[in-house]
Amino acid sequence: MPRQKFEFANAVGQTLAGLLETPLSGRPEDWRYAVFAHCFTCGKDIAAATRISRGLAARGIAVLRFDFTGLGGSDGDFANTDFSSNVADLLAAARALEARHSAPSLLVGHSLGGAAVLVAAQSLPAVKAVATIGAPATADHVKHLFADVEARVRRDGEATVALGPRHFNIRRQLLDDLDAHASAAHIRALGRPLLVFHSPLDAVVPIEQAARIYDAALHPKSFISLDRADHLLSKQEDAEYVSATLAAWAGRYLGLMAPPARPPGTVEEGEVLVTELDKHFLRGLYSASHALLADEPLGAGGSNRGPTPYDLLLMSLGACTSMTLRLYAERKRYPLDDVDIELVHERVHARDCAECAERDGHVERITRRVRLVGELDAAQREDLLRIADRCPVHRTLASAPAIVTHLVD
């Protein structure tokens, strides 16, 4: 997915570093926007934040992920931060996003970032949905990470704590601020649809914290168990599962456009239906069992949410060619391991077209390149190339079919 560097100022004027992951298709005015809050002492570039943000962008949701003050590429001293400053950073990110693009309609928080979005959402009226991933119900939960130095911090005002392979200075203000965020009452007042992701195997934030969030929240609320995942979602498939299910869940609240489901029986077997989905070029394509989109590129005035009509034509011919070759190779017991079909449509002058010697003016030409993989001899390859021209779609196109159009009520 395309990404943009996104820097903005926090509440005290320090520069925070962020990245905006944007969808590859669609018009920016049709996108939905989200802010992703990373886990305690992590950063915007942690694998889970990167993969989930890109997965959401692939599904039409632009995501801003950023480093909290004093972490990653952001200015400031981590020792001077606390949970309240994290919430303030979230609000600054949301307002900067609104100023440059659009206000976020989705907040996503991982671990302590999840606790932060539960607080920040109430100050962001444009937010329509909130999701937490492996999050504690309240910020004070993270105090267990530095329980062995808590007494020293309270006595001396500051201490160094080892969190994984890194060391951080923490100050008494952090402990005091965490103590001030020990109540889950704010979750009941969230007033937004909430989705809670949590792994029953999470060794950092136990799943009982997810139960606390869920019990405190009012409906609509949902819970998804991340079976066999660790706290950091270090396996790629776990992060991809979160992005896919999160996008599907959030879509109904964010108004993401998708082909509307058609009532059973609307389209008969062997027929297709094409409907308008906007007043530009976006169209819904329906068969008896499937729904697709067709569109035009941004440069042509479309929103690029689906293949163009000519793309679909080439795909149809390519799919039919590939299927025909596979069936023939299986019947002849040819050692065909794989087949790729590349196609391109051009409008060329007849004199430049070796296959169009008897025609004048401009002609339509489809070039099909067939790549056969396997221990095939020359005769088998030549035989398969001959069969490529026998696919039913090829024969239909070559026969110049009569197209009859009727006006119906």
N, C-alpha and C positions, 0 to 999 in steps of 0.2 A: 504494500500500500504506500502511496506517496506520503511523505511526512514533511512538516515544516518546523523550523526552529521557532520556539515561542517563549520569549523572555518577558517578564512582567515584574512590577515592584510589589513587595509585601507591604504590610501596614506601616513599617518604619522606613520605607524607602529603599530597602535592600533588593537587589536583583535576584529573582528566582529563575532557574533554568527549566524549561519545559520543552516537550515535543508534541505537536498536534498531528495525530495520525488521521488522515482523511480518506474517505472512500475513493475508489478508483473510478466509480461510475456515478451518474446522477449529477444534477445541478446543485451547487452549494446552497442555494436557497431552499432546496428540498431535503437537505441533510438534517439529521438530528445530532445534537451535541451532548457530550458527556465529559465529566471530569473523573479521573482515576486517582485515588489516594493510596500510596504505597504503604507497606508495613513499617513498623518501628525500626529506625536506623537503616532501612534498606535504601531505596532510590528508585527513580523512574525507569532505570534500565535493567532492573531485576527481570529475570526470564518471565515470571508470571505476569508482571505488568505489561511487558512488551507483547507477549503472545495474546493476552486477552484484549489489549487495545487494538492490535492489528486484526484480530478476529472480529471485533465489533465493527471496525472500519470496513471490513470486507462485506459487512451486512448493512451498510448504509448509515452507521453511527460514527461521526467524527469524535475522536477521543483525545483530550488533553491530559497527558501525564507529566508530572513535574517533580522536582526535588524539593522537599521541605527545606526550610531555612537551615543552613549549616551542613547540608548533606549534598553529595554528588557535585554538580556544577553550580549550585546555588551559593550566594554570598551568606555571610553571617557565621556565628559561632554556635555550634550545636549545644554547648554548655549553657547558653543563654536562652534556649528554647524550652517549651513545655507543651502539654497537650493543648492548652488554650491558644498558643501561638500556631500550632498545627491547624486548628480550626480556622484561625484568622488567615493563614496561608491559603486554605481551601476557598474561603470567601473571596480572597484577592484573585485567585485563579479564575473563579467563576465570573467575577465582574470584568476581568480583563478579556475573557472569552466573549462575554456579551458585548463589550465595547468594540471588538474587532470583527466578530462574526455573528454569533447568536448566543443567547443565554442557554446554559446547559439544562436539558430536561431530564438527564439521568446522572445520578451520582453513584460511583462504585468505589468501595473501600476494602482493602485487604488488610487483615489483622488489625493493628491499632488504627490504620486508615479507615477501617470499617466503623470503629467507634466514633471517629471524627466526622464521617459523613452523616451519621445518625444525629449528630448535634448541628452540623452546618446546614442541613437541609431545611431546618425551620427558619433560617434567615434568607432563604433563596426561593421566593414564591414561584419562579418559573420551573422549578424541579417537579417533575411529574412521577418519578419512580426512583427508588433507592435499592441498592443491592450491597450486601456485605459478604465477604469471603473469609472464612476462618477468623472471624472477629470476636473480640470480647464484648460483653454487654456494656461494660463500663471501663473507663480508661484506667482506673486504679488496679486493674488486673495485672498490668505489666510490672507492678512493683516487685513481683516475685523474681524478676530477672536480675535485680540488684539487691536482693534481701541480705546478702552477706556483707554489703557495704552500707546498708541503710543507716545503721547506728553511727557510723563514721561520718556520713553526710550530714546527719542531723547535728552531730557534735561540732564538726569542723566547717560545715557549710559546703563542702565539695569533696569529691572522691573520683577515682578512675575505676571504671567497671569494664570487664571483658565481656563482650557480646559476640559470640562466635570467634572468628579470627581477628576481630578489630577491638580497639579500646576507645572508650568515650569518657569524657569528663561530664559528670552530672552534678547538679547543685540542688540545694535544699528547695529552691523554688519549684523544681520539677516534682519532688515528692509532695509538697504542699498542694500543688495544682492537681496532681492525680487524686489526692485525698478529697479534693473539692468536687471531683467527678466520679463519685462512688455510687450515685443513685441512677437507677434505670428509668426514673419517672418520665424523662424527656422522650423516651421511646414511645410511650403511650400517646403522647401528643404529636407524634410524627406527622400524621395526616396525609401520608402518601402510601401507595402500594409498596410493599417491602418483600424482597426475596433474600432468603438467608441460605448461603452455601456453607457447608462445613463437613469436614471429614471425621468419621468416628475414630480414626487413628491419629488424629492431630495430637502430637506430643507437646506442643507449645501452648496452644489455647484449647483446652478440653471441650468436648462437644456439649458439655453442660452449659457453657456460655451461649451456645446457639439456642439452647432451650430457654435460657433467660431472655434473650432477645425476642424470640418467638412468643413467649408467654406475655411479655410486656407490651407487645405491639397489638394494635387493633387490625381487624380485617379491612382491606384485602392484604393477606400475608401468605407467603409460601416458603417451603423449606425443601432443599435438594441436598441429598447426602452425596458427598464426594468419596465414594467407596474406594478404598485402598490408596487415596492420595495423601501426601505429606503436607505439612503446614505451608510450605513455600510453593506448592504445586510445581515441583521441579520436573515432573514428567510432562512432556509436551502434550500428550493426549489428555491429561487432566485440565490443563489450561484451555485447550481447544474445546473440550466439553463444556467448560464454564462459559466461554464466549458464545458458543452455539445456542445453549439453553437460555442464557441471559438475553441474547438478542431476540429469541422467539418469545420469551416472557415479556420483555419490555415493549415489543412491537405494538401490542394492543393498547398500551398506555401512551406511547410516543406517536402513534398514528403513522407508523411506517407503512408505505404502500406495498401491497403484494397482490397478486392476482386473486380476486375474490373467489371463494369456493362456489361452484355452481351446483344447483340442486341435482340430485341423481336423476338420470333420464333426460336431462336437457339436451345432451349431445348423443346421438345414436352412434353405434359402432360403425366405423367407416366414414363418418362425417367429422368435420371440424367446425368450430365457431370462433370468430374473431370479433372482439368488442373493443370499444374505445375506453381507455383508462384516464386519458387527459385530452385536452383540446389541442395538443401538439402531435406527437408521433407515438406515444406509448400505447401499446395494444396488448390485450389479453388474448392468448391463443389456447383453445381448449379442444381436447379430444374427449372421447368417452371416459378416459381414465386419467388424463394428465392436464396440467396447466403450465403454460410458459409465458414469457414476455417477449415482445418485439419492440424495437425502438430505433432511433437514429442517433448518431454521435452528437456530442455537444456542439461541434462546429457547424452542424447542419440544422441546429435548432431543436434537437431532441434532448433527452436527459440521459442517454447512454445506459439505460437500465436493462437492455437486452440486445440480442443480435439484430442486425438489420434484416429486412426481407431477403436481400441477396445473400447475406450470411446464412440464413436459414435454408435457402435454396441449395447452396453449396454443401451445407451440412447434410442435407437430405441425400444428395447424390453421393457424398463421401461415405455416409453410413451404409447406404444400400450397396455400394461397391465393396466395402469391407466385409459386410455380412455375406455377400455372394462369394467372395474369395474364400472366406473361412469355410462355408458349407462345401464348396467344390474341393478344397484341399483336404477336408476330412473324408469326403467320399473317395477321393483318389489316393488317400493315405500319403499325401505329400508332407514332408517334414517342415511345415510352416509354423514357426514359433510365434511370429507377430507380424502385423501388417499395419502400416500407417498410410493414410491418404491425405495429401495436401492438394488443395484446389484454389484456383484464383479465377475471377471473372474479369474480363476486359472487353472493351469496345474498341475494335481496331479496324483499320482500313483493309479492304479485301486484298489489295495488292501486297500487304505485309503479312498475309495469312496463307501459309503454304497449304493449309487444308481447305481453303476457300477459293480455289482457282476459278471456278465457274460463277462466282458472284461478284457484284459490283458494289461500290460504296462502302459504308461502314457495316461491319458484322459483329455479332455477339460471339465471343469465344470463351470457353471454359477450358482451362488447362488443368489436367489431373496428373499428379505425380504419385506413383505407387511405390512404396518402400516395402520390400519383402524381406523378412528376417528368418533365417533358417538354413539348414544344409541342403539347399535346393540346387539341382543341376540346371544347366542352361535350358534344356528342353522343358523342364517343369516351370521355370520362370516365364518362358515364352508362352506356355499354355495358360498360366494364371493371368498374364497380361491380356491374352485374348479373351478370357472369361470376364475381365473387368468391364468390357463393353457390353456384356450380356445382362448386367444387373437391371432389374425392372424399372427403376427410376431413369436410368440412362436411356433405356429403350422408349420410355414415355416421352422424355424431352426430345429425343431424336425423331420421334414420329410427328412432331408439330401438332399436338393434340388440339382438337376443337374445344374452345372455351365458350360455354353458353351462359349468358347472364340474364337473370330474371329479377324483376322488381316485385318484392313481396310486402304484405302488410306487416 
